[in-house]
Amino acid sequence: KQVQKTGKGPQAIAQAMLELEKQEFKRVVLDACSSQTLAPFAKTYALNRLMNEFGVETSLSQLALSKAFKELKPPKAPGRLSKGLKPKA
């Protein structure tokens, strides 16, 4: 079932999370899973996709970490070295 988006703010996220708790959603998840042990993983996947739709990062990346912690800098990509920095063979 498609839930109509009311925006991308906290209220919309709260409304969408309430939809995940409804019995109808739980029944659809159980019907879609081949075994009952997979249902929690399916629910977690749905929650992850929901948060991604609202623009919330749910996994850590180098870019996300460097935004939060300015002292962490991504390693520079190897490229062309100047003559003074070239290793001697």
PDB file of N, CA, C and O in Angstrom:
ATOM      1  N   LYS A   1       0.850  -1.178   0.000  1.00  0.00           N
ATOM      2  CA  LYS A   1       0.000   0.000   0.000  1.00  0.00           C
ATOM      3  C   LYS A   1       0.889   1.232   0.000  1.00  0.00           C
ATOM      4  O   LYS A   1       1.828   1.328   0.790  1.00  0.00           O
ATOM      5  N   GLN A   2       0.598   2.153  -0.867  1.00  0.00           N
ATOM      6  CA  GLN A   2       1.345   3.401  -0.917  1.00  0.00           C
ATOM      7  C   GLN A   2       0.772   4.370   0.102  1.00  0.00           C
ATOM      8  O   GLN A   2      -0.442   4.563   0.166  1.00  0.00           O
ATOM      9  N   VAL A   3       1.633   4.976   0.891  1.00  0.00           N
ATOM     10  CA  VAL A   3       1.214   5.981   1.858  1.00  0.00           C
ATOM     11  C   VAL A   3       1.502   7.330   1.244  1.00  0.00           C
ATOM     12  O   VAL A   3       2.607   7.583   0.763  1.00  0.00           O
ATOM     13  N   GLN A   4       0.504   8.197   1.262  1.00  0.00           N
ATOM     14  CA  GLN A   4       0.682   9.516   0.666  1.00  0.00           C
ATOM     15  C   GLN A   4       1.648  10.323   1.521  1.00  0.00           C
ATOM     16  O   GLN A   4       1.494  10.413   2.739  1.00  0.00           O
ATOM     17  N   LYS A   5       2.636  10.902   0.873  1.00  0.00           N
ATOM     18  CA  LYS A   5       3.609  11.714   1.584  1.00  0.00           C
ATOM     19  C   LYS A   5       2.981  13.059   1.917  1.00  0.00           C
ATOM     20  O   LYS A   5       2.285  13.653   1.094  1.00  0.00           O
ATOM     21  N   THR A   6       3.232  13.528   3.125  1.00  0.00           N
ATOM     22  CA  THR A   6       2.742  14.832   3.533  1.00  0.00           C
ATOM     23  C   THR A   6       3.896  15.812   3.672  1.00  0.00           C
ATOM     24  O   THR A   6       3.718  16.892   4.235  1.00  0.00           O
ATOM     25  N   GLY A   7       5.039  15.470   3.187  1.00  0.00           N
ATOM     26  CA  GLY A   7       6.229  16.301   3.304  1.00  0.00           C
ATOM     27  C   GLY A   7       7.402  15.432   3.707  1.00  0.00           C
ATOM     28  O   GLY A   7       7.327  14.203   3.676  1.00  0.00           O
ATOM     29  N   LYS A   8       8.482  16.084   4.085  1.00  0.00           N
ATOM     30  CA  LYS A   8       9.662  15.321   4.480  1.00  0.00           C
ATOM     31  C   LYS A   8      10.120  15.707   5.877  1.00  0.00           C
ATOM     32  O   LYS A   8      11.275  15.476   6.235  1.00  0.00           O
ATOM     33  N   GLY A   9       9.243  16.282   6.658  1.00  0.00           N
ATOM     34  CA  GLY A   9       9.613  16.700   8.001  1.00  0.00           C
ATOM     35  C   GLY A   9       9.407  15.605   9.024  1.00  0.00           C
ATOM     36  O   GLY A   9       9.024  14.484   8.689  1.00  0.00           O
ATOM     37  N   PRO A  10       9.666  15.941  10.271  1.00  0.00           N
ATOM     38  CA  PRO A  10       9.521  14.966  11.353  1.00  0.00           C
ATOM     39  C   PRO A  10       8.099  14.414  11.485  1.00  0.00           C
ATOM     40  O   PRO A  10       7.922  13.245  11.828  1.00  0.00           O
ATOM     41  N   GLN A  11       7.094  15.237  11.219  1.00  0.00           N
ATOM     42  CA  GLN A  11       5.712  14.757  11.316  1.00  0.00           C
ATOM     43  C   GLN A  11       5.435  13.687  10.274  1.00  0.00           C
ATOM     44  O   GLN A  11       4.744  12.709  10.556  1.00  0.00           O
ATOM     45  N   ALA A  12       5.965  13.862   9.081  1.00  0.00           N
ATOM     46  CA  ALA A  12       5.759  12.876   8.018  1.00  0.00           C
ATOM     47  C   ALA A  12       6.451  11.563   8.363  1.00  0.00           C
ATOM     48  O   ALA A  12       5.915  10.486   8.101  1.00  0.00           O
ATOM     49  N   ILE A  13       7.638  11.650   8.950  1.00  0.00           N
ATOM     50  CA  ILE A  13       8.350  10.433   9.359  1.00  0.00           C
ATOM     51  C   ILE A  13       7.565   9.714  10.451  1.00  0.00           C
ATOM     52  O   ILE A  13       7.432   8.491  10.424  1.00  0.00           O
ATOM     53  N   ALA A  14       7.047  10.478  11.410  1.00  0.00           N
ATOM     54  CA  ALA A  14       6.261   9.872  12.490  1.00  0.00           C
ATOM     55  C   ALA A  14       5.016   9.183  11.936  1.00  0.00           C
ATOM     56  O   ALA A  14       4.667   8.083  12.366  1.00  0.00           O
ATOM     57  N   GLN A  15       4.348   9.829  10.985  1.00  0.00           N
ATOM     58  CA  GLN A  15       3.148   9.241  10.381  1.00  0.00           C
ATOM     59  C   GLN A  15       3.499   7.953   9.636  1.00  0.00           C
ATOM     60  O   GLN A  15       2.776   6.962   9.733  1.00  0.00           O
ATOM     61  N   ALA A  16       4.595   7.967   8.902  1.00  0.00           N
ATOM     62  CA  ALA A  16       5.005   6.777   8.152  1.00  0.00           C
ATOM     63  C   ALA A  16       5.393   5.638   9.096  1.00  0.00           C
ATOM     64  O   ALA A  16       5.118   4.473   8.808  1.00  0.00           O
ATOM     65  N   MET A  17       6.024   5.967  10.209  1.00  0.00           N
ATOM     66  CA  MET A  17       6.397   4.922  11.166  1.00  0.00           C
ATOM     67  C   MET A  17       5.165   4.318  11.829  1.00  0.00           C
ATOM     68  O   MET A  17       5.163   3.136  12.172  1.00  0.00           O
ATOM     69  N   LEU A  18       4.123   5.117  12.009  1.00  0.00           N
ATOM     70  CA  LEU A  18       2.866   4.576  12.534  1.00  0.00           C
ATOM     71  C   LEU A  18       2.264   3.571  11.560  1.00  0.00           C
ATOM     72  O   LEU A  18       1.657   2.583  11.973  1.00  0.00           O
ATOM     73  N   GLU A  19       2.437   3.829  10.261  1.00  0.00           N
ATOM     74  CA  GLU A  19       1.942   2.896   9.245  1.00  0.00           C
ATOM     75  C   GLU A  19       2.661   1.547   9.347  1.00  0.00           C
ATOM     76  O   GLU A  19       2.063   0.502   9.094  1.00  0.00           O
ATOM     77  N   LEU A  20       3.943   1.575   9.719  1.00  0.00           N
ATOM     78  CA  LEU A  20       4.711   0.332   9.848  1.00  0.00           C
ATOM     79  C   LEU A  20       4.236  -0.526  11.018  1.00  0.00           C
ATOM     80  O   LEU A  20       4.481  -1.733  11.044  1.00  0.00           O
ATOM     81  N   GLU A  21       3.562   0.087  11.980  1.00  0.00           N
ATOM     82  CA  GLU A  21       3.095  -0.649  13.156  1.00  0.00           C
ATOM     83  C   GLU A  21       1.699  -1.239  12.977  1.00  0.00           C
ATOM     84  O   GLU A  21       1.236  -1.998  13.828  1.00  0.00           O
ATOM     85  N   LYS A  22       1.033  -0.902  11.890  1.00  0.00           N
ATOM     86  CA  LYS A  22      -0.328  -1.397  11.680  1.00  0.00           C
ATOM     87  C   LYS A  22      -0.322  -2.885  11.352  1.00  0.00           C
ATOM     88  O   LYS A  22       0.631  -3.404  10.772  1.00  0.00           O
ATOM     89  N   GLN A  23      -1.391  -3.554  11.731  1.00  0.00           N
ATOM     90  CA  GLN A  23      -1.529  -4.991  11.493  1.00  0.00           C
ATOM     91  C   GLN A  23      -1.494  -5.321  10.000  1.00  0.00           C
ATOM     92  O   GLN A  23      -0.966  -6.359   9.600  1.00  0.00           O
ATOM     93  N   GLU A  24      -2.054  -4.440   9.188  1.00  0.00           N
ATOM     94  CA  GLU A  24      -2.072  -4.677   7.737  1.00  0.00           C
ATOM     95  C   GLU A  24      -0.649  -4.793   7.189  1.00  0.00           C
ATOM     96  O   GLU A  24      -0.359  -5.677   6.383  1.00  0.00           O
ATOM     97  N   PHE A  25       0.233  -3.899   7.630  1.00  0.00           N
ATOM     98  CA  PHE A  25       1.624  -3.943   7.180  1.00  0.00           C
ATOM     99  C   PHE A  25       2.302  -5.224   7.661  1.00  0.00           C
ATOM    100  O   PHE A  25       3.023  -5.874   6.905  1.00  0.00           O
ATOM    101  N   LYS A  26       2.064  -5.580   8.920  1.00  0.00           N
ATOM    102  CA  LYS A  26       2.681  -6.789   9.474  1.00  0.00           C
ATOM    103  C   LYS A  26       2.216  -8.033   8.721  1.00  0.00           C
ATOM    104  O   LYS A  26       2.999  -8.957   8.499  1.00  0.00           O
ATOM    105  N   ARG A  27       0.946  -8.054   8.330  1.00  0.00           N
ATOM    106  CA  ARG A  27       0.412  -9.195   7.587  1.00  0.00           C
ATOM    107  C   ARG A  27       1.051  -9.277   6.199  1.00  0.00           C
ATOM    108  O   ARG A  27       1.388 -10.365   5.732  1.00  0.00           O
ATOM    109  N   VAL A  28       1.215  -8.135   5.547  1.00  0.00           N
ATOM    110  CA  VAL A  28       1.843  -8.107   4.222  1.00  0.00           C
ATOM    111  C   VAL A  28       3.287  -8.592   4.310  1.00  0.00           C
ATOM    112  O   VAL A  28       3.741  -9.342   3.446  1.00  0.00           O
ATOM    113  N   VAL A  29       4.004  -8.174   5.339  1.00  0.00           N
ATOM    114  CA  VAL A  29       5.394  -8.600   5.520  1.00  0.00           C
ATOM    115  C   VAL A  29       5.462 -10.106   5.737  1.00  0.00           C
ATOM    116  O   VAL A  29       6.293 -10.785   5.134  1.00  0.00           O
ATOM    117  N   LEU A  30       4.592 -10.629   6.596  1.00  0.00           N
ATOM    118  CA  LEU A  30       4.593 -12.072   6.855  1.00  0.00           C
ATOM    119  C   LEU A  30       4.247 -12.866   5.603  1.00  0.00           C
ATOM    120  O   LEU A  30       4.818 -13.932   5.370  1.00  0.00           O
ATOM    121  N   ASP A  31       3.315 -12.358   4.792  1.00  0.00           N
ATOM    122  CA  ASP A  31       2.949 -13.041   3.551  1.00  0.00           C
ATOM    123  C   ASP A  31       4.090 -13.019   2.537  1.00  0.00           C
ATOM    124  O   ASP A  31       4.249 -13.955   1.753  1.00  0.00           O
ATOM    125  N   ALA A  32       4.883 -11.947   2.554  1.00  0.00           N
ATOM    126  CA  ALA A  32       5.961 -11.802   1.576  1.00  0.00           C
ATOM    127  C   ALA A  32       7.186 -12.640   1.933  1.00  0.00           C
ATOM    128  O   ALA A  32       7.975 -12.989   1.055  1.00  0.00           O
ATOM    129  N   CYS A  33       7.351 -12.964   3.209  1.00  0.00           N
ATOM    130  CA  CYS A  33       8.530 -13.718   3.652  1.00  0.00           C
ATOM    131  C   CYS A  33       8.298 -15.215   3.504  1.00  0.00           C
ATOM    132  O   CYS A  33       7.199 -15.719   3.736  1.00  0.00           O
ATOM    133  N   SER A  34       9.358 -15.910   3.113  1.00  0.00           N
ATOM    134  CA  SER A  34       9.247 -17.360   2.950  1.00  0.00           C
ATOM    135  C   SER A  34       9.182 -18.079   4.297  1.00  0.00           C
ATOM    136  O   SER A  34       8.619 -19.170   4.385  1.00  0.00           O
ATOM    137  N   SER A  35       9.746 -17.485   5.335  1.00  0.00           N
ATOM    138  CA  SER A  35       9.632 -18.062   6.678  1.00  0.00           C
ATOM    139  C   SER A  35       9.443 -16.926   7.680  1.00  0.00           C
ATOM    140  O   SER A  35       9.777 -15.773   7.407  1.00  0.00           O
ATOM    141  N   GLN A  36       8.909 -17.274   8.829  1.00  0.00           N
ATOM    142  CA  GLN A  36       8.608 -16.266   9.833  1.00  0.00           C
ATOM    143  C   GLN A  36       9.871 -15.641  10.415  1.00  0.00           C
ATOM    144  O   GLN A  36       9.825 -14.521  10.924  1.00  0.00           O
ATOM    145  N   THR A  37      10.980 -16.339  10.346  1.00  0.00           N
ATOM    146  CA  THR A  37      12.225 -15.798  10.899  1.00  0.00           C
ATOM    147  C   THR A  37      12.762 -14.632  10.073  1.00  0.00           C
ATOM    148  O   THR A  37      13.582 -13.855  10.564  1.00  0.00           O
ATOM    149  N   LEU A  38      12.314 -14.502   8.833  1.00  0.00           N
ATOM    150  CA  LEU A  38      12.772 -13.404   7.978  1.00  0.00           C
ATOM    151  C   LEU A  38      11.981 -12.116   8.190  1.00  0.00           C
ATOM    152  O   LEU A  38      12.407 -11.054   7.736  1.00  0.00           O
ATOM    153  N   ALA A  39      10.850 -12.190   8.863  1.00  0.00           N
ATOM    154  CA  ALA A  39       9.978 -11.021   9.036  1.00  0.00           C
ATOM    155  C   ALA A  39      10.673  -9.841   9.719  1.00  0.00           C
ATOM    156  O   ALA A  39      10.507  -8.711   9.259  1.00  0.00           O
ATOM    157  N   PRO A  40      11.448 -10.047  10.800  1.00  0.00           N
ATOM    158  CA  PRO A  40      12.120  -8.891  11.405  1.00  0.00           C
ATOM    159  C   PRO A  40      13.106  -8.210  10.449  1.00  0.00           C
ATOM    160  O   PRO A  40      13.263  -6.989  10.480  1.00  0.00           O
ATOM    161  N   PHE A  41      13.762  -8.999   9.605  1.00  0.00           N
ATOM    162  CA  PHE A  41      14.697  -8.418   8.635  1.00  0.00           C
ATOM    163  C   PHE A  41      13.946  -7.605   7.585  1.00  0.00           C
ATOM    164  O   PHE A  41      14.409  -6.546   7.160  1.00  0.00           O
ATOM    165  N   ALA A  42      12.792  -8.103   7.172  1.00  0.00           N
ATOM    166  CA  ALA A  42      11.977  -7.385   6.188  1.00  0.00           C
ATOM    167  C   ALA A  42      11.469  -6.075   6.770  1.00  0.00           C
ATOM    168  O   ALA A  42      11.433  -5.059   6.076  1.00  0.00           O
ATOM    169  N   LYS A  43      11.079  -6.093   8.029  1.00  0.00           N
ATOM    170  CA  LYS A  43      10.602  -4.869   8.669  1.00  0.00           C
ATOM    171  C   LYS A  43      11.741  -3.859   8.795  1.00  0.00           C
ATOM    172  O   LYS A  43      11.543  -2.666   8.566  1.00  0.00           O
ATOM    173  N   THR A  44      12.932  -4.336   9.160  1.00  0.00           N
ATOM    174  CA  THR A  44      14.096  -3.456   9.262  1.00  0.00           C
ATOM    175  C   THR A  44      14.446  -2.862   7.902  1.00  0.00           C
ATOM    176  O   THR A  44      14.783  -1.682   7.801  1.00  0.00           O
ATOM    177  N   TYR A  45      14.363  -3.685   6.857  1.00  0.00           N
ATOM    178  CA  TYR A  45      14.628  -3.198   5.501  1.00  0.00           C
ATOM    179  C   TYR A  45      13.619  -2.117   5.121  1.00  0.00           C
ATOM    180  O   TYR A  45      13.992  -1.094   4.547  1.00  0.00           O
ATOM    181  N   ALA A  46      12.344  -2.339   5.439  1.00  0.00           N
ATOM    182  CA  ALA A  46      11.307  -1.354   5.121  1.00  0.00           C
ATOM    183  C   ALA A  46      11.562  -0.048   5.865  1.00  0.00           C
ATOM    184  O   ALA A  46      11.398   1.033   5.300  1.00  0.00           O
ATOM    185  N   LEU A  47      11.961  -0.144   7.127  1.00  0.00           N
ATOM    186  CA  LEU A  47      12.269   1.056   7.903  1.00  0.00           C
ATOM    187  C   LEU A  47      13.466   1.791   7.309  1.00  0.00           C
ATOM    188  O   LEU A  47      13.463   3.020   7.230  1.00  0.00           O
ATOM    189  N   ASN A  48      14.484   1.050   6.893  1.00  0.00           N
ATOM    190  CA  ASN A  48      15.662   1.648   6.267  1.00  0.00           C
ATOM    191  C   ASN A  48      15.287   2.384   4.980  1.00  0.00           C
ATOM    192  O   ASN A  48      15.728   3.510   4.753  1.00  0.00           O
ATOM    193  N   ARG A  49      14.475   1.744   4.142  1.00  0.00           N
ATOM    194  CA  ARG A  49      14.041   2.373   2.885  1.00  0.00           C
ATOM    195  C   ARG A  49      13.201   3.616   3.169  1.00  0.00           C
ATOM    196  O   ARG A  49      13.310   4.621   2.466  1.00  0.00           O
ATOM    197  N   LEU A  50      12.368   3.542   4.194  1.00  0.00           N
ATOM    198  CA  LEU A  50      11.531   4.676   4.574  1.00  0.00           C
ATOM    199  C   LEU A  50      12.402   5.867   4.966  1.00  0.00           C
ATOM    200  O   LEU A  50      12.175   6.988   4.509  1.00  0.00           O
ATOM    201  N   MET A  51      13.396   5.618   5.813  1.00  0.00           N
ATOM    202  CA  MET A  51      14.274   6.697   6.254  1.00  0.00           C
ATOM    203  C   MET A  51      15.071   7.271   5.086  1.00  0.00           C
ATOM    204  O   MET A  51      15.287   8.481   5.019  1.00  0.00           O
ATOM    205  N   ASN A  52      15.510   6.411   4.165  1.00  0.00           N
ATOM    206  CA  ASN A  52      16.229   6.897   2.985  1.00  0.00           C
ATOM    207  C   ASN A  52      15.338   7.772   2.115  1.00  0.00           C
ATOM    208  O   ASN A  52      15.805   8.760   1.548  1.00  0.00           O
ATOM    209  N   GLU A  53      14.058   7.421   2.004  1.00  0.00           N
ATOM    210  CA  GLU A  53      13.117   8.233   1.223  1.00  0.00           C
ATOM    211  C   GLU A  53      12.980   9.633   1.804  1.00  0.00           C
ATOM    212  O   GLU A  53      12.769  10.596   1.068  1.00  0.00           O
ATOM    213  N   PHE A  54      13.099   9.747   3.119  1.00  0.00           N
ATOM    214  CA  PHE A  54      12.980  11.042   3.779  1.00  0.00           C
ATOM    215  C   PHE A  54      14.319  11.770   3.868  1.00  0.00           C
ATOM    216  O   PHE A  54      14.412  12.834   4.479  1.00  0.00           O
ATOM    217  N   GLY A  55      15.351  11.196   3.260  1.00  0.00           N
ATOM    218  CA  GLY A  55      16.645  11.866   3.204  1.00  0.00           C
ATOM    219  C   GLY A  55      17.503  11.693   4.445  1.00  0.00           C
ATOM    220  O   GLY A  55      18.445  12.458   4.656  1.00  0.00           O
ATOM    221  N   VAL A  56      17.194  10.700   5.269  1.00  0.00           N
ATOM    222  CA  VAL A  56      17.980  10.436   6.473  1.00  0.00           C
ATOM    223  C   VAL A  56      18.959   9.316   6.159  1.00  0.00           C
ATOM    224  O   VAL A  56      18.556   8.231   5.739  1.00  0.00           O
ATOM    225  N   GLU A  57      20.254   9.582   6.365  1.00  0.00           N
ATOM    226  CA  GLU A  57      21.254   8.542   6.124  1.00  0.00           C
ATOM    227  C   GLU A  57      21.193   7.523   7.248  1.00  0.00           C
ATOM    228  O   GLU A  57      21.220   7.882   8.425  1.00  0.00           O
ATOM    229  N   THR A  58      21.110   6.261   6.884  1.00  0.00           N
ATOM    230  CA  THR A  58      21.021   5.215   7.902  1.00  0.00           C
ATOM    231  C   THR A  58      22.296   4.392   7.997  1.00  0.00           C
ATOM    232  O   THR A  58      22.371   3.457   8.795  1.00  0.00           O
ATOM    233  N   SER A  59      23.280   4.720   7.208  1.00  0.00           N
ATOM    234  CA  SER A  59      24.547   3.998   7.289  1.00  0.00           C
ATOM    235  C   SER A  59      25.688   5.008   7.318  1.00  0.00           C
ATOM    236  O   SER A  59      25.566   6.126   6.818  1.00  0.00           O
ATOM    237  N   LEU A  60      26.776   4.593   7.904  1.00  0.00           N
ATOM    238  CA  LEU A  60      27.936   5.472   7.990  1.00  0.00           C
ATOM    239  C   LEU A  60      28.746   5.403   6.709  1.00  0.00           C
ATOM    240  O   LEU A  60      28.944   4.332   6.134  1.00  0.00           O
ATOM    241  N   SER A  61      29.201   6.541   6.282  1.00  0.00           N
ATOM    242  CA  SER A  61      30.087   6.606   5.128  1.00  0.00           C
ATOM    243  C   SER A  61      31.214   7.575   5.470  1.00  0.00           C
ATOM    244  O   SER A  61      31.124   8.334   6.435  1.00  0.00           O
ATOM    245  N   GLN A  62      32.245   7.539   4.689  1.00  0.00           N
ATOM    246  CA  GLN A  62      33.371   8.452   4.915  1.00  0.00           C
ATOM    247  C   GLN A  62      32.900   9.898   4.830  1.00  0.00           C
ATOM    248  O   GLN A  62      33.324  10.740   5.623  1.00  0.00           O
ATOM    249  N   LEU A  63      32.028  10.187   3.876  1.00  0.00           N
ATOM    250  CA  LEU A  63      31.523  11.546   3.705  1.00  0.00           C
ATOM    251  C   LEU A  63      30.705  11.982   4.917  1.00  0.00           C
ATOM    252  O   LEU A  63      30.865  13.103   5.401  1.00  0.00           O
ATOM    253  N   ALA A  64      29.831  11.107   5.410  1.00  0.00           N
ATOM    254  CA  ALA A  64      29.002  11.445   6.573  1.00  0.00           C
ATOM    255  C   ALA A  64      29.866  11.672   7.811  1.00  0.00           C
ATOM    256  O   ALA A  64      29.619  12.599   8.584  1.00  0.00           O
ATOM    257  N   LEU A  65      30.870  10.832   7.997  1.00  0.00           N
ATOM    258  CA  LEU A  65      31.753  10.989   9.154  1.00  0.00           C
ATOM    259  C   LEU A  65      32.560  12.275   9.070  1.00  0.00           C
ATOM    260  O   LEU A  65      32.737  12.958  10.080  1.00  0.00           O
ATOM    261  N   SER A  66      33.052  12.618   7.881  1.00  0.00           N
ATOM    262  CA  SER A  66      33.855  13.835   7.759  1.00  0.00           C
ATOM    263  C   SER A  66      32.989  15.086   7.893  1.00  0.00           C
ATOM    264  O   SER A  66      33.500  16.148   8.249  1.00  0.00           O
ATOM    265  N   LYS A  67      31.682  14.982   7.614  1.00  0.00           N
ATOM    266  CA  LYS A  67      30.787  16.121   7.855  1.00  0.00           C
ATOM    267  C   LYS A  67      30.590  16.332   9.353  1.00  0.00           C
ATOM    268  O   LYS A  67      30.542  17.468   9.825  1.00  0.00           O
ATOM    269  N   ALA A  68      30.478  15.241  10.093  1.00  0.00           N
ATOM    270  CA  ALA A  68      30.240  15.331  11.535  1.00  0.00           C
ATOM    271  C   ALA A  68      31.520  15.662  12.297  1.00  0.00           C
ATOM    272  O   ALA A  68      31.493  16.436  13.254  1.00  0.00           O
ATOM    273  N   PHE A  69      32.633  15.081  11.878  1.00  0.00           N
ATOM    274  CA  PHE A  69      33.906  15.276  12.558  1.00  0.00           C
ATOM    275  C   PHE A  69      34.883  15.905  11.573  1.00  0.00           C
ATOM    276  O   PHE A  69      35.451  15.225  10.719  1.00  0.00           O
ATOM    277  N   LYS A  70      35.067  17.206  11.706  1.00  0.00           N
ATOM    278  CA  LYS A  70      35.895  17.950  10.748  1.00  0.00           C
ATOM    279  C   LYS A  70      37.354  17.495  10.758  1.00  0.00           C
ATOM    280  O   LYS A  70      38.058  17.649   9.760  1.00  0.00           O
ATOM    281  N   GLU A  71      37.812  16.930  11.892  1.00  0.00           N
ATOM    282  CA  GLU A  71      39.217  16.505  11.966  1.00  0.00           C
ATOM    283  C   GLU A  71      39.490  15.236  11.169  1.00  0.00           C
ATOM    284  O   GLU A  71      40.645  14.925  10.876  1.00  0.00           O
ATOM    285  N   LEU A  72      38.445  14.503  10.817  1.00  0.00           N
ATOM    286  CA  LEU A  72      38.622  13.314   9.976  1.00  0.00           C
ATOM    287  C   LEU A  72      38.639  13.748   8.517  1.00  0.00           C
ATOM    288  O   LEU A  72      37.671  14.319   8.015  1.00  0.00           O
ATOM    289  N   LYS A  73      39.718  13.478   7.862  1.00  0.00           N
ATOM    290  CA  LYS A  73      39.821  13.858   6.458  1.00  0.00           C
ATOM    291  C   LYS A  73      39.948  12.601   5.621  1.00  0.00           C
ATOM    292  O   LYS A  73      40.683  11.682   5.982  1.00  0.00           O
ATOM    293  N   PRO A  74      39.238  12.554   4.509  1.00  0.00           N
ATOM    294  CA  PRO A  74      39.364  11.370   3.649  1.00  0.00           C
ATOM    295  C   PRO A  74      40.766  11.307   3.053  1.00  0.00           C
ATOM    296  O   PRO A  74      41.373  12.344   2.788  1.00  0.00           O
ATOM    297  N   PRO A  75      41.279  10.110   2.842  1.00  0.00           N
ATOM    298  CA  PRO A  75      42.608   9.997   2.238  1.00  0.00           C
ATOM    299  C   PRO A  75      42.590  10.530   0.811  1.00  0.00           C
ATOM    300  O   PRO A  75      41.616  10.371   0.075  1.00  0.00           O
ATOM    301  N   LYS A  76      43.690  11.163   0.448  1.00  0.00           N
ATOM    302  CA  LYS A  76      43.770  11.709  -0.909  1.00  0.00           C
ATOM    303  C   LYS A  76      43.987  10.583  -1.901  1.00  0.00           C
ATOM    304  O   LYS A  76      44.721   9.630  -1.641  1.00  0.00           O
ATOM    305  N   ALA A  77      43.342  10.715  -3.025  1.00  0.00           N
ATOM    306  CA  ALA A  77      43.485   9.718  -4.078  1.00  0.00           C
ATOM    307  C   ALA A  77      44.886   9.811  -4.671  1.00  0.00           C
ATOM    308  O   ALA A  77      45.414  10.906  -4.858  1.00  0.00           O
ATOM    309  N   PRO A  78      45.481   8.666  -4.964  1.00  0.00           N
ATOM    310  CA  PRO A  78      46.806   8.729  -5.578  1.00  0.00           C
ATOM    311  C   PRO A  78      46.697   9.365  -6.961  1.00  0.00           C
ATOM    312  O   PRO A  78      45.810   9.042  -7.752  1.00  0.00           O
ATOM    313  N   GLY A  79      47.583  10.233  -7.210  1.00  0.00           N
ATOM    314  CA  GLY A  79      47.555  10.919  -8.496  1.00  0.00           C
ATOM    315  C   GLY A  79      48.968  11.229  -8.935  1.00  0.00           C
ATOM    316  O   GLY A  79      49.927  10.583  -8.510  1.00  0.00           O
ATOM    317  N   ARG A  80      49.075  12.185  -9.757  1.00  0.00           N
ATOM    318  CA  ARG A  80      50.381  12.571 -10.265  1.00  0.00           C
ATOM    319  C   ARG A  80      51.148  13.315  -9.185  1.00  0.00           C
ATOM    320  O   ARG A  80      50.627  14.256  -8.586  1.00  0.00           O
ATOM    321  N   LEU A  81      52.379  12.900  -8.934  1.00  0.00           N
ATOM    322  CA  LEU A  81      53.212  13.542  -7.927  1.00  0.00           C
ATOM    323  C   LEU A  81      54.129  14.557  -8.588  1.00  0.00           C
ATOM    324  O   LEU A  81      54.560  14.380  -9.728  1.00  0.00           O
ATOM    325  N   SER A  82      54.417  15.615  -7.858  1.00  0.00           N
ATOM    326  CA  SER A  82      55.357  16.598  -8.398  1.00  0.00           C
ATOM    327  C   SER A  82      56.765  16.003  -8.376  1.00  0.00           C
ATOM    328  O   SER A  82      57.005  14.998  -7.707  1.00  0.00           O
ATOM    329  N   LYS A  83      57.687  16.618  -9.100  1.00  0.00           N
ATOM    330  CA  LYS A  83      59.043  16.080  -9.223  1.00  0.00           C
ATOM    331  C   LYS A  83      59.734  15.971  -7.867  1.00  0.00           C
ATOM    332  O   LYS A  83      60.504  15.038  -7.637  1.00  0.00           O
ATOM    333  N   GLY A  84      59.470  16.903  -6.983  1.00  0.00           N
ATOM    334  CA  GLY A  84      60.128  16.896  -5.678  1.00  0.00           C
ATOM    335  C   GLY A  84      59.607  15.798  -4.756  1.00  0.00           C
ATOM    336  O   GLY A  84      60.306  15.389  -3.829  1.00  0.00           O
ATOM    337  N   LEU A  85      58.401  15.319  -4.996  1.00  0.00           N
ATOM    338  CA  LEU A  85      57.804  14.317  -4.115  1.00  0.00           C
ATOM    339  C   LEU A  85      57.878  12.906  -4.661  1.00  0.00           C
ATOM    340  O   LEU A  85      57.477  11.964  -3.977  1.00  0.00           O
ATOM    341  N   LYS A  86      58.380  12.731  -5.877  1.00  0.00           N
ATOM    342  CA  LYS A  86      58.441  11.393  -6.472  1.00  0.00           C
ATOM    343  C   LYS A  86      59.415  10.520  -5.700  1.00  0.00           C
ATOM    344  O   LYS A  86      60.513  10.962  -5.362  1.00  0.00           O
ATOM    345  N   PRO A  87      59.019   9.277  -5.416  1.00  0.00           N
ATOM    346  CA  PRO A  87      59.966   8.369  -4.754  1.00  0.00           C
ATOM    347  C   PRO A  87      61.110   8.025  -5.700  1.00  0.00           C
ATOM    348  O   PRO A  87      60.918   7.859  -6.905  1.00  0.00           O
ATOM    349  N   LYS A  88      62.300   7.923  -5.125  1.00  0.00           N
ATOM    350  CA  LYS A  88      63.467   7.620  -5.960  1.00  0.00           C
ATOM    351  C   LYS A  88      63.564   6.131  -6.174  1.00  0.00           C
ATOM    352  O   LYS A  88      63.431   5.346  -5.234  1.00  0.00           O
ATOM    353  N   ALA A  89      63.795   5.746  -7.406  1.00  0.00           N
ATOM    354  CA  ALA A  89      63.846   4.322  -7.761  1.00  0.00           C
ATOM    355  C   ALA A  89      65.219   3.749  -7.620  1.00  0.00           C
ATOM    356  O   ALA A  89      65.423   2.563  -7.882  1.00  0.00           O
TER     357      ALA A  89
END
